[in-house]
Amino acid sequence: MITPEELAAGAAAAPLLAADAQVDEPMLVVDLDARPAEGAIAAALASDRLLVGLCRGAMTPAAAALAEALDTTVGAEGENRTVVAAPDPVSAIAELREAITHNAHAALVLGQVLKISANLPAPAAIDVESFAYSTLLGAPEFARWLVARGPRPLPPPAPQEPVLIRREGNGLVITLNRPERRNAYGAEVRDGLVAALGLVAADDTIESVVLDGTGPSFSAGGDLDEFGTTPDLATAHLIRTRAGAGRLVARFADRIEAHVHGSCVGAGIEVPAFAGRIVAHPGTVFRLPEVSMGLIPGAGGTVSVPRRIGRWRAFWLGATGVALDAQTALDWGLVDELTD
């Protein structure tokens, strides 16, 4: 752990890559309970490493200012959106370090993308995310995950319409409808959702849209059986961005209300987080597991989620892959209402 004085003096400025091009110490912990130091914020912003704050007590104004420049902070109190509250902050940081060390490239890229895209328009930020995602598809961490997953056949065609569309007056109800696969965001569900949102683009009389899902979960995220099957990385980028639903949900956010329940994993929260309003069942659980696969969120989650909860908590969710309960999601602003 380093102090703000040590940070200002260059403790985080050493080269990130060792002589063999391996990542050397991807994460450093900054003691925000220590005395503040002039130059610490500039040093944090210039660092190539992931910087995680530790705050055991109440955060001072100087510590809060420095926390803004870090990737995330773990503390005993979580009122500030830069901070994730934990009963034992030291143990929580140890778990974060383990996750980052195991998938250093993915975690570093996640931190970079969240900073780069923070002030970009949503379409441009989605492109940045996808460029980074394509890079990680060729990295050893994702290759390791694919080997551990093992070969799998492509999912069978949907036995019914994968996305249902129902007009109700001036409103449209769009329902994900592959309950046998927990509404996984595979090609058929993605294409059906994009087609449904195309109706919103074509018809100005559609004043409101409700997005929901059948079965036990709103969406369990990307269909893992399809991972690694795109023909090439450039095509994969175009599919994620121009054929994905995130840009359209962001475009029509003021008309869209998402109703979520059960498991909302990966794309299962990344896409609805673009909506203007999210209503969640109290038992809903949210996760961003992509870093554990050697990737980052790829359905717009580095854009939609941080714009609701801040990049610091978004980094925590993405780097750790931990489950977020509905009440905490409400407290953080990831969802807007809990309802049965």
C-alpha positions as a printed NumPy array, in Angstrom:
array([[  0.   ,   0.   ,   0.   ],
       [  1.222,   3.505,  -0.797],
       [  0.377,   6.874,   0.722],
       [ -0.688,   9.957,  -1.244],
       [  2.787,  11.373,  -0.616],
       [  4.389,   8.275,  -2.134],
       [  1.969,   8.422,  -5.033],
       [  2.912,  12.047,  -5.696],
       [  6.589,  11.107,  -5.493],
       [  6.241,   8.561,  -8.302],
       [  5.373,   5.265,  -6.593],
       [  2.877,   4.438,  -9.385],
       [  5.042,   5.69 , -12.251],
       [  7.319,   2.676, -12.788],
       [  6.921,   0.91 , -16.175],
       [  3.873,  -1.333, -16.28 ],
       [  5.559,  -4.019, -18.374],
       [  8.542,  -6.074, -17.23 ],
       [ 11.407,  -6.954, -19.573],
       [  9.506,  -9.988, -20.889],
       [  6.432,  -7.817, -21.667],
       [  4.514,  -9.343, -18.753],
       [  2.375,  -6.999, -16.666],
       [  4.248,  -6.031, -13.522],
       [  2.015,  -5.31 , -10.507],
       [ -1.206,  -4.231, -12.238],
       [ -2.831,  -2.831,  -9.084],
       [ -1.689,  -0.561,  -6.27 ],
       [ -3.632,   0.373,  -3.147],
       [ -3.65 ,   4.012,  -2.025],
       [ -4.182,   4.751,   1.667],
       [ -6.792,   7.508,   1.708],
       [ -6.623,   7.736,   5.495],
       [ -3.059,   9.066,   5.217],
       [ -2.1  ,  12.722,   4.916],
       [ -2.987,  14.291,   1.55 ],
       [ -0.219,  15.405,  -0.781],
       [  0.014,  17.988,  -3.537],
       [  0.526,  16.292,  -6.877],
       [ -1.145,  13.009,  -5.897],
       [ -4.161,  13.576,  -8.154],
       [ -1.997,  14.36 , -11.182],
       [  0.148,  11.303, -10.472],
       [ -2.944,   9.102, -10.208],
       [ -4.321,  10.344, -13.512],
       [ -0.969,   9.702, -15.216],
       [ -0.493,   6.184, -13.846],
       [ -0.781,   3.139, -16.099],
       [ -1.685,   0.949, -13.129],
       [ -5.048,   0.341, -11.559],
       [ -5.229,   2.416,  -8.402],
       [ -7.623,   1.386,  -5.649],
       [ -8.273,   3.563,  -2.631],
       [ -8.67 ,   2.249,   0.908],
       [-10.637,   4.387,   3.368],
       [-11.296,   2.871,   6.77 ],
       [-13.064,   5.871,   8.281],
       [-14.986,   8.95 ,   7.16 ],
       [-13.642,  10.376,   3.916],
       [-12.125,  13.851,   4.109],
       [-12.605,  16.371,   1.28 ],
       [ -8.983,  15.857,   0.216],
       [ -9.421,  12.083,   0.155],
       [-12.656,  12.436,  -1.814],
       [-10.88 ,  14.561,  -4.418],
       [ -8.135,  11.961,  -4.797],
       [-10.692,   9.135,  -4.975],
       [-12.168,  10.799,  -8.072],
       [ -8.867,  10.136,  -9.863],
       [ -8.612,   6.476,  -8.804],
       [-10.252,   3.464, -10.44 ],
       [-12.324,   2.638,  -7.374],
       [-12.206,   2.929,  -3.594],
       [-13.283,   0.487,  -0.906],
       [-14.318,   1.895,   2.432],
       [-16.33 ,   1.413,   5.56 ],
       [-18.869,   3.959,   4.311],
       [-20.267,   4.139,   0.803],
       [-22.188,   7.397,   0.552],
       [-19.811,   8.789,  -2.065],
       [-20.332,   7.196,  -5.502],
       [-16.568,   6.712,  -5.854],
       [-16.68 ,   4.283,  -2.909],
       [-17.852,   0.693,  -2.535],
       [-18.79 ,  -0.019,   1.083],
       [-17.567,  -3.294,   2.586],
       [-17.757,  -4.705,   6.127],
       [-14.056,  -5.533,   5.889],
       [-12.447,  -3.21 ,   3.315],
       [ -9.021,  -4.845,   3.605],
       [-10.387,  -8.3  ,   2.792],
       [-12.504,  -6.873,  -0.032],
       [ -9.427,  -5.284,  -1.587],
       [ -7.54 ,  -8.569,  -1.27 ],
       [-10.31 , -10.29 ,  -3.244],
       [-10.196,  -7.538,  -5.861],
       [ -6.423,  -7.91 ,  -6.173],
       [ -6.771, -11.653,  -6.731],
       [ -9.328, -11.114,  -9.498],
       [ -7.204,  -8.462, -11.193],
       [ -4.015, -10.509, -10.945],
       [ -5.695, -13.524, -12.56 ],
       [ -6.96 , -11.469, -15.531],
       [ -4.641,  -8.472, -15.566],
       [ -5.049,  -7.561, -19.241],
       [ -8.84 ,  -7.552, -19.062],
       [ -8.899,  -5.588, -15.798],
       [ -6.436,  -2.987, -17.077],
       [ -8.39 ,  -2.556, -20.304],
       [-11.622,  -2.194, -18.324],
       [-10.108,   0.616, -16.277],
       [ -8.795,   2.356, -19.394],
       [-12.082,   2.099, -21.282],
       [-14.121,   3.446, -18.372],
       [-11.893,   6.526, -18.177],
       [-11.653,   7.116, -21.928],
       [-15.367,   6.834, -22.618],
       [-16.695,   8.726, -19.596],
       [-17.417,  11.945, -21.493],
       [-18.01 ,  10.567, -24.991],
       [-21.445,  10.394, -26.648],
       [-22.946,   6.946, -26.196],
       [-22.401,   5.724, -29.795],
       [-18.717,   6.698, -29.726],
       [-18.267,   5.193, -26.264],
       [-19.838,   1.929, -27.459],
       [-17.31 ,   1.866, -30.292],
       [-14.425,   2.332, -27.836],
       [-15.728,  -0.557, -25.753],
       [-16.01 ,  -2.783, -28.808],
       [-12.508,  -1.987, -30.078],
       [-11.151,  -2.973, -26.672],
       [-13.306,  -6.104, -26.569],
       [-11.987,  -7.192, -29.972],
       [ -8.437,  -6.731, -28.691],
       [ -9.122,  -8.991, -25.714],
       [-10.657, -11.679, -27.924],
       [ -7.11 , -12.272, -29.17 ],
       [ -5.508, -12.227, -25.729],
       [ -4.262, -15.27 , -23.768],
       [ -6.744, -14.809, -20.909],
       [ -9.766, -15.332, -23.166],
       [ -8.01 , -18.258, -24.851],
       [ -7.495, -19.794, -21.413],
       [-11.18 , -19.357, -20.616],
       [-12.204, -21.007, -23.893],
       [-10.015, -24.022, -23.119],
       [-11.506, -24.303, -19.631],
       [-15.045, -24.029, -21.034],
       [-14.349, -26.723, -23.583],
       [-15.923, -27.164, -27.02 ],
       [-19.664, -26.697, -27.206],
       [-22.175, -27.011, -30.029],
       [-23.998, -23.895, -31.126],
       [-27.361, -23.421, -29.38 ],
       [-30.335, -24.938, -31.188],
       [-32.8  , -22.662, -32.994],
       [-35.463, -21.161, -30.786],
       [-38.572, -23.378, -30.616],
       [-40.704, -20.226, -30.632],
       [-40.385, -16.555, -31.517],
       [-37.298, -15.412, -29.527],
       [-38.717, -11.906, -29.065],
       [-42.415, -11.062, -28.775],
       [-43.887,  -7.71 , -29.806],
       [-47.272,  -6.423, -28.671],
       [-48.842,  -3.055, -29.465],
       [-50.915,  -1.481, -26.681],
       [-52.359,   1.843, -27.833],
       [-49.456,   4.227, -28.23 ],
       [-47.137,   1.812, -26.446],
       [-45.107,  -1.212, -27.428],
       [-44.247,  -4.193, -25.247],
       [-41.079,  -6.061, -26.236],
       [-40.576,  -9.387, -24.472],
       [-37.462, -11.564, -24.57 ],
       [-38.831, -15.055, -25.108],
       [-36.204, -17.781, -24.815],
       [-36.963, -18.955, -21.265],
       [-35.394, -22.365, -21.98 ],
       [-32.046, -20.508, -22.245],
       [-32.877, -17.923, -19.586],
       [-33.263, -15.345, -22.363],
       [-29.546, -15.448, -23.108],
       [-28.484, -12.593, -25.378],
       [-27.544, -14.849, -28.267],
       [-27.833, -14.054, -31.961],
       [-31.554, -14.833, -32.236],
       [-32.577, -12.787, -29.198],
       [-30.244,  -9.944, -30.176],
       [-31.567,  -9.802, -33.745],
       [-35.177, -10.026, -32.584],
       [-34.669,  -7.2  , -30.091],
       [-32.975,  -5.013, -32.697],
       [-35.834,  -5.648, -35.129],
       [-38.383,  -4.701, -32.466],
       [-36.513,  -1.499, -31.642],
       [-36.454,  -0.773, -35.369],
       [-40.223,  -0.367, -35.146],
       [-39.688,   2.417, -32.627],
       [-37.309,   4.11 , -35.055],
       [-39.819,   3.817, -37.89 ],
       [-43.022,   4.761, -36.039],
       [-43.289,   8.086, -34.229],
       [-46.686,   7.096, -32.822],
       [-44.959,   4.665, -30.453],
       [-44.678,   6.905, -27.433],
       [-43.545,   4.333, -24.861],
       [-41.833,   0.965, -24.781],
       [-41.772,  -1.667, -22.045],
       [-38.934,  -4.179, -22.287],
       [-39.338,  -7.369, -20.242],
       [-38.633, -11.095, -20.368],
       [-40.402, -14.416, -19.888],
       [-39.296, -17.231, -17.593],
       [-37.235, -17.155, -14.388],
       [-34.773, -14.473, -15.539],
       [-34.874, -11.313, -17.573],
       [-31.619, -12.34 , -19.263],
       [-28.626, -14.445, -18.261],
       [-26.418, -12.448, -20.629],
       [-24.466, -13.505, -23.676],
       [-24.984, -17.099, -24.782],
       [-21.714, -18.754, -23.749],
       [-22.118, -21.422, -26.427],
       [-21.686, -18.699, -29.061],
       [-18.541, -17.145, -27.583],
       [-15.523, -17.337, -29.861],
       [-17.559, -18.204, -32.979],
       [-17.421, -14.946, -34.968],
       [-15.539, -15.276, -38.276],
       [-13.078, -12.443, -37.586],
       [-12.517,  -9.622, -35.095],
       [-13.528,  -6.778, -37.412],
       [-16.847,  -8.441, -38.224],
       [-17.358,  -9.117, -34.53 ],
       [-16.915,  -5.394, -33.829],
       [-19.515,  -4.423, -36.412],
       [-21.984,  -7.017, -35.11 ],
       [-21.576,  -5.805, -31.524],
       [-22.06 ,  -2.157, -32.424],
       [-24.145,  -1.809, -35.601],
       [-26.193,  -4.975, -35.079],
       [-26.444,  -4.713, -31.29 ],
       [-29.324,  -3.316, -29.257],
       [-27.375,  -0.926, -27.014],
       [-27.201,   1.979, -29.458],
       [-30.945,   1.768, -30.148],
       [-31.941,   1.578, -26.481],
       [-29.698,   4.595, -25.794],
       [-31.244,   6.458, -28.739],
       [-34.804,   5.925, -27.52 ],
       [-34.032,   5.911, -23.788],
       [-36.651,   8.521, -22.949],
       [-39.37 ,   6.177, -24.268],
       [-38.11 ,   2.889, -22.835],
       [-38.818,   1.361, -19.434],
       [-37.158,  -1.981, -18.657],
       [-38.797,  -4.453, -16.248],
       [-36.175,  -6.897, -14.973],
       [-36.236,  -9.915, -12.683],
       [-34.238, -12.97 , -11.702],
       [-30.681, -13.007, -13.048],
       [-29.492, -10.005, -15.04 ],
       [-26.009, -11.009, -16.098],
       [-23.702,  -9.257, -18.548],
       [-25.815,  -8.048, -21.469],
       [-28.833,  -8.752, -19.244],
       [-28.096,  -5.5  , -17.412],
       [-25.82 ,  -3.755, -19.916],
       [-28.593,  -3.297, -22.494],
       [-31.481,  -2.331, -20.159],
       [-29.185,   0.082, -18.29 ],
       [-29.437,   2.361, -21.335],
       [-33.199,   2.663, -20.762],
       [-34.598,   5.802, -19.241],
       [-36.129,   3.828, -16.393],
       [-35.545,   0.376, -14.89 ],
       [-38.024,  -1.359, -12.6  ],
       [-36.684,  -4.451, -10.845],
       [-38.226,  -7.266,  -8.831],
       [-36.793,  -7.263,  -5.279],
       [-35.153, -10.64 ,  -5.883],
       [-33.233,  -9.516,  -8.947],
       [-29.462, -10.059,  -8.985],
       [-27.027,  -8.231, -11.261],
       [-23.551,  -9.346, -12.392],
       [-20.858,  -8.311, -14.86 ],
       [-18.712, -11.474, -15.142],
       [-16.743, -10.723, -18.318],
       [-13.349,  -9.934, -16.749],
       [-13.275, -13.446, -15.279],
       [-13.472, -14.656, -18.891],
       [-10.589, -12.436, -19.976],
       [-12.955,  -9.87 , -21.533],
       [-14.821,  -6.693, -20.642],
       [-18.542,  -5.99 , -20.98 ],
       [-19.314,  -6.05 , -24.689],
       [-22.994,  -5.121, -25.027],
       [-22.521,  -1.514, -23.96 ],
       [-21.969,  -2.081, -20.241],
       [-18.903,   0.155, -19.959],
       [-21.181,   2.951, -21.166],
       [-24.643,   2.282, -19.729],
       [-23.715,   1.046, -16.257],
       [-21.206,   3.779, -15.281],
       [-23.584,   6.471, -16.487],
       [-25.979,   5.21 , -13.86 ],
       [-23.651,   4.369, -10.958],
       [-20.321,   6.041, -11.775],
       [-17.217,   4.489, -13.307],
       [-15.758,   3.61 ,  -9.884],
       [-18.538,   1.238,  -8.852],
       [-18.822,  -0.008, -12.432],
       [-15.138,  -0.944, -12.307],
       [-15.679,  -2.8  ,  -9.036],
       [-18.605,  -4.777, -10.45 ],
       [-16.731,  -5.621, -13.628],
       [-13.386,  -6.48 , -12.064],
       [-14.776,  -8.641,  -9.268],
       [-17.829, -10.101, -11.013],
       [-19.656, -10.047,  -7.675],
       [-23.44 , -10.241,  -7.503],
       [-25.272,  -7.02 ,  -6.71 ],
       [-28.618,  -7.352,  -4.947],
       [-31.631,  -5.315,  -5.959],
       [-31.651,  -3.04 ,  -2.923],
       [-28.018,  -2.053,  -3.423],
       [-28.731,  -1.571,  -7.127],
       [-31.523,   0.81 ,  -6.145],
       [-29.3  ,   2.643,  -3.66 ],
       [-26.581,   3.053,  -6.284],
       [-28.976,   4.14 ,  -9.051],
       [-28.558,   1.102, -11.279],
       [-32.336,   0.644, -11.074],
       [-35.008,   3.244, -10.402],
       [-37.7  ,   1.266,  -8.575],
       [-38.315,  -2.073,  -6.903],
       [-41.708,  -3.639,  -7.405],
       [-43.389,  -7.03 ,  -7.231]])
